[in-house]
Amino acid sequence: MTETPIKTRRDGGILEVTLDRPKANAIDLATSRIMGQVFRDFRDDDSLRVAILRAEGDKFFCPGWDLKAAADGDAVDGDYGVGGFGGLQELPGLNKPVIAAVNGICCGGGLELALSCDLIVASHNASFALPEIRSGTVADAASCKLPKRIPYHVAMDLLLTGRWFDPAEALQWGLLRQVTSPETLLDSVWDLARLLDSGPPLVMAAIKEVVREAEDMKFQDAMNKITKSQFKTVETLYGSEDQLEGARAFAEKRDPVWKGK
């Protein structure tokens, strides 16, 4: 096992986070806490705008919880760290886009981790499942998220049977943005990350906060909260230099220069 289960690389405003725990990239409590620290620092660093989550190797993205660590004493209800399992599922105030690059097996908590990202790109050799039901446990995060992402009956099929499904089906139901070859996966994800990095960060922050907070609100209640400036990111956006820059650039028929302020 590697001494450092999480590797990071940054290029401009993009942070690449790599899960590297041979043989299967399963996540134990210590790794989850490290991931939480990494994504918390990403959230709080104004110079970073987009994160990529990937895994080392081509056989496993992540199978989720490390059962061997659990057998050695890691409690299932232990301290996962500031962001919950995998550092993302419960990290508050993460108003920056995160892209998952999925290669190989992505199941259980690994699929729940991918669902915590905003966009998922997968290679043709990826495979997906929520097999918790077969071991008598609940895919808790997926049970909360999946029926809101894809048709209810499809989500229930996947949760109740634990069956495997391929990238073509995941793309069909809208779980994936794109399917690539294994060789071009990272290039495609980095191209997408650069596109997002070139966009207006204050607008993206507002989109993420509104989408997150409005998920369990009635439409009119959410709209009222926006118009009353009760979303911090929206209020920041509409009083910003970037908002004026966007209008000026449109009027002057040029590309805007976003400063994030």
KEVEX-899371 format. One record per residue (C-alpha): x, y, z negated. Coordinates in steps of 0.05 Angstrom, whole numbers, padded with zeros to 5 digits, always signed. Layout:
<sites>
XYZ;...
</sites>
This chain:
<sites>
+00000+00000+00000;+00025+00069+00017;+00045+00114-00041;+00005+00171-00012;-00064+00147+00011;-00083+00215+00040;-00040+00252+00091;-00054+00322+00116;-00032+00362+00176;-00051+00432+00194;-00048+00469+00260;-00072+00541+00257;-00141+00540+00226;-00150+00465+00232;-00135+00414+00177;-00128+00340+00195;-00140+00293+00136;-00119+00221+00146;-00141+00163+00101;-00083+00114+00099;-00094+00055+00051;-00075-00010+00085;-00103-00058+00101;-00174-00032+00107;-00173+00041+00084;-00220+00025+00026;-00228+00081-00025;-00214+00072-00099;-00225+00124-00154;-00156+00153-00149;-00161+00162-00073;-00229+00193-00079;-00203+00244-00129;-00146+00262-00083;-00194+00271-00025;-00237+00316-00068;-00177+00360-00083;-00158+00363-00010;-00228+00383+00013;-00236+00432-00045;-00171+00466-00024;-00195+00466+00048;-00260+00499+00026;-00224+00553-00014;-00169+00569+00037;-00194+00627+00081;-00140+00611+00133;-00171+00543+00147;-00235+00539+00188;-00245+00466+00210;-00227+00398+00182;-00218+00331+00216;-00227+00267+00177;-00194+00206+00208;-00162+00141+00185;-00097+00107+00201;-00099+00046+00246;-00148+00021+00297;-00183-00035+00259;-00215+00003+00202;-00241+00074+00193;-00266+00056+00123;-00307+00000+00093;-00325+00044+00033;-00313+00025-00039;-00251-00015-00055;-00279-00079-00085;-00210-00105-00104;-00198-00042-00145;-00266-00052-00177;-00246-00123-00196;-00184-00094-00228;-00225-00045-00271;-00247+00013-00227;-00318+00028-00250;-00370+00039-00196;-00396+00097-00238;-00327+00124-00253;-00297+00192-00239;-00298+00201-00163;-00271+00272-00169;-00296+00342-00152;-00329+00322-00086;-00360+00256-00106;-00344+00193-00067;-00292+00208-00013;-00287+00281-00033;-00344+00304+00012;-00412+00277-00008;-00422+00323-00067;-00372+00379-00056;-00410+00444-00070;-00406+00504-00024;-00369+00471+00034;-00388+00521+00088;-00338+00500+00140;-00348+00447+00194;-00318+00377+00184;-00311+00327+00242;-00304+00252+00232;-00261+00214+00281;-00283+00141+00275;-00240+00084+00301;-00255+00012+00282;-00301-00012+00226;-00342+00041+00192;-00389+00010+00142;-00420+00019+00074;-00390+00078+00038;-00347+00091+00099;-00408+00105+00141;-00436+00148+00084;-00371+00187+00085;-00378+00198+00160;-00450+00220+00150;-00423+00273+00102;-00387+00305+00161;-00422+00353+00207;-00402+00319+00272;-00380+00247+00287;-00339+00226+00347;-00326+00151+00354;-00285+00107+00399;-00314+00048+00438;-00283+00000+00388;-00320+00029+00328;-00374-00012+00293;-00424+00009+00240;-00466-00022+00185;-00497-00010+00117;-00488-00081+00089;-00500-00063+00016;-00567-00099+00015;-00532-00165+00028;-00492-00158-00036;-00552-00135-00077;-00533-00061-00081;-00562+00004-00054;-00530+00047-00001;-00551+00107-00042;-00524+00165-00002;-00546+00133+00064;-00615+00121+00035;-00620+00196+00022;-00589+00220+00087;-00603+00171+00143;-00679+00177+00147;-00669+00252+00156;-00618+00244+00212;-00651+00191+00256;-00722+00163+00265;-00750+00135+00200;-00763+00065+00225;-00692+00060+00255;-00661+00083+00189;-00703+00032+00150;-00683-00023+00198;-00609-00008+00186;-00618-00002+00111;-00663-00062+00101;-00626-00111+00146;-00554-00088+00138;-00543-00106+00211;-00484-00082+00252;-00494-00032+00309;-00447-00007+00362;-00427+00064+00385;-00477+00061+00443;-00535+00052+00394;-00507+00104+00346;-00503+00153+00404;-00573+00136+00426;-00601+00154+00358;-00561+00218+00353;-00512+00197+00299;-00453+00211+00345;-00434+00271+00386;-00390+00232+00434;-00361+00163+00448;-00290+00160+00475;-00236+00109+00489;-00191+00092+00430;-00133+00125+00466;-00169+00192+00476;-00207+00195+00409;-00160+00243+00373;-00150+00287+00435;-00226+00294+00441;-00234+00310+00368;-00178+00361+00368;-00209+00394+00430;-00275+00400+00392;-00239+00426+00330;-00204+00479+00371;-00271+00500+00400;-00300+00508+00331;-00237+00542+00306;-00245+00595+00361;-00316+00610+00338;-00342+00660+00287;-00327+00631+00218;-00378+00675+00181;-00433+00651+00227;-00413+00578+00217;-00412+00588+00142;-00482+00618+00145;-00507+00560+00189;-00480+00508+00140;-00510+00542+00079;-00578+00553+00111;-00582+00482+00138;-00561+00452+00071;-00607+00494+00028;-00666+00492+00075;-00666+00416+00081;-00716+00408+00024;-00752+00475+00032;-00815+00493+00070;-00800+00531+00134;-00831+00596+00111;-00797+00593+00043;-00730+00585+00078;-00744+00643+00126;-00766+00687+00068;-00701+00671+00032;-00662+00692+00094;-00699+00758+00105;-00692+00775+00031;-00617+00766+00035;-00618+00709-00015;-00567+00667+00022;-00498+00693+00004;-00465+00674+00070;-00520+00707+00111;-00515+00771+00071;-00439+00771+00080;-00447+00760+00155;-00495+00817+00167;-00450+00866+00130;-00387+00843+00165;-00338+00869+00216;-00349+00805+00256;-00423+00819+00264;-00407+00887+00295;-00351+00856+00336;-00399+00805+00366;-00447+00860+00388;-00391+00903+00416;-00359+00846+00454;-00426+00828+00485;-00438+00900+00507;-00367+00906+00534;-00370+00839+00569;-00308+00811+00535;-00291+00754+00488;-00299+00773+00415;-00241+00772+00367;-00264+00741+00302;-00230+00760+00237;-00273+00725+00187;-00290+00789+00151;
</sites>
